[in-house]
Amino acid sequence: MNRVVHFEIHAANPEKLLAFYTAVFGWKVTHLPQFDYWLLDTGEGDGIGGGLLKRRGTGPLYGAPVNAFVCSLGVESVDEMLNKAHVAGATLAMGKTAIPGVGWQAYIKDPDGNMLGLHQADKNAK
């Protein structure tokens, strides 16, 4: 089964939003400067961790019907899942990209335009 393994929060001002999430929820933050990306450790037990990055483009319009985090599904093969999603009507939002020492990441938009990530764990990714 392909489960949600990671979420992402897009922020106009990452430092301000990081302060919010650490103060309110006590999440621990690790900055990955090579990507200008912050890993979010949401704690022990059930649940998943996530990440925060600077928003690319304008933010959601006030009153928009949906505004959410981007979730990533853990998959055995990003390549196979990209093909399967394409055949089913998805469009590519960001191609397969290496996260060194972590794995492979890609983003698709479902037929209704909702974005989701595909993550393949691989410590040898470069």
C-alpha positions in Angstrom: 0.0 0.0 0.0 1.2 3.5 -0.8 0.9 5.5 2.4 1.4 9.2 3.1 5.0 9.4 4.4 5.7 13.2 4.4 3.9 16.5 4.2 5.1 20.0 3.1 4.2 23.4 4.2 4.8 26.3 1.8 5.6 29.6 3.4 6.0 33.2 2.2 8.2 33.8 5.3 9.7 30.5 6.4 11.3 31.8 9.6 8.0 33.3 10.8 6.1 30.1 10.0 8.8 27.9 11.7 8.5 30.0 14.8 4.7 29.4 14.8 5.0 25.6 14.4 7.7 25.2 17.0 5.9 27.5 19.5 2.4 26.0 19.1 3.2 22.3 18.4 6.7 21.9 19.8 8.0 20.5 16.5 11.8 20.2 16.1 13.4 21.8 13.0 16.5 20.8 11.0 17.6 23.1 8.2 19.0 21.6 5.0 20.8 24.6 3.6 21.7 23.0 0.3 18.0 22.9 -0.5 16.9 25.8 1.7 14.5 23.3 3.2 13.6 22.6 6.8 12.7 19.1 8.1 9.9 19.0 10.7 10.1 16.4 13.4 6.5 16.1 14.7 7.4 13.8 17.6 7.4 10.2 18.7 4.7 7.6 18.0 2.1 7.4 15.3 2.2 10.0 12.6 4.6 11.4 10.0 7.2 14.2 9.8 7.3 16.9 7.2 9.1 19.8 5.7 8.8 23.5 5.2 10.1 25.5 2.2 9.8 29.0 0.8 6.7 29.4 -1.3 7.4 29.6 -5.1 4.8 32.0 -6.5 1.9 33.8 -5.0 0.0 32.4 -2.0 -3.5 31.1 -2.1 -6.2 33.7 -2.6 -8.2 34.7 0.5 -11.4 32.7 0.5 -10.1 30.0 -1.8 -12.1 26.8 -1.2 -9.0 24.6 -0.4 -5.6 25.4 1.0 -3.6 22.5 2.3 -0.2 21.0 2.9 1.3 18.9 0.1 1.6 15.2 1.2 4.0 12.6 -0.3 3.2 9.0 -0.7 5.8 6.4 -0.1 6.2 4.3 -3.2 8.5 1.4 -4.3 9.4 3.1 -7.6 8.9 6.8 -8.5 9.4 5.9 -12.2 6.7 3.2 -12.2 4.3 5.4 -10.2 4.9 8.4 -12.5 4.0 6.3 -15.5 0.9 4.8 -13.9 -0.3 8.3 -12.8 0.2 9.7 -16.3 -1.8 6.9 -17.9 -4.6 7.6 -15.4 -4.7 11.3 -16.3 -2.2 13.0 -13.9 0.2 15.7 -15.1 3.8 16.2 -14.0 4.4 19.1 -11.6 8.1 18.3 -10.9 10.1 15.4 -12.3 12.1 12.8 -10.4 14.7 14.6 -8.2 17.4 13.1 -6.0 17.5 14.0 -2.3 21.0 12.8 -1.5 21.2 10.1 1.1 17.3 10.1 1.5 15.7 9.1 -1.8 13.9 10.2 -4.9 11.0 12.8 -5.0 8.6 13.8 -7.8 5.3 15.7 -7.8 2.2 15.2 -9.9 -1.2 16.9 -10.2 -4.2 14.7 -10.1 -6.8 15.1 -12.9 -8.5 17.8 -10.7 -5.2 19.8 -10.2 -4.4 18.7 -6.7 -0.7 18.3 -6.1 0.9 15.3 -4.3 4.4 14.0 -3.9 5.8 10.6 -4.7 8.7 9.5 -2.5 11.0 6.5 -3.0 13.4 5.9 -0.1 16.9 5.2 -1.3 20.0 6.1 0.8 22.1 5.8 -2.3 20.3 8.6 -4.2 22.6 11.3 -5.6 
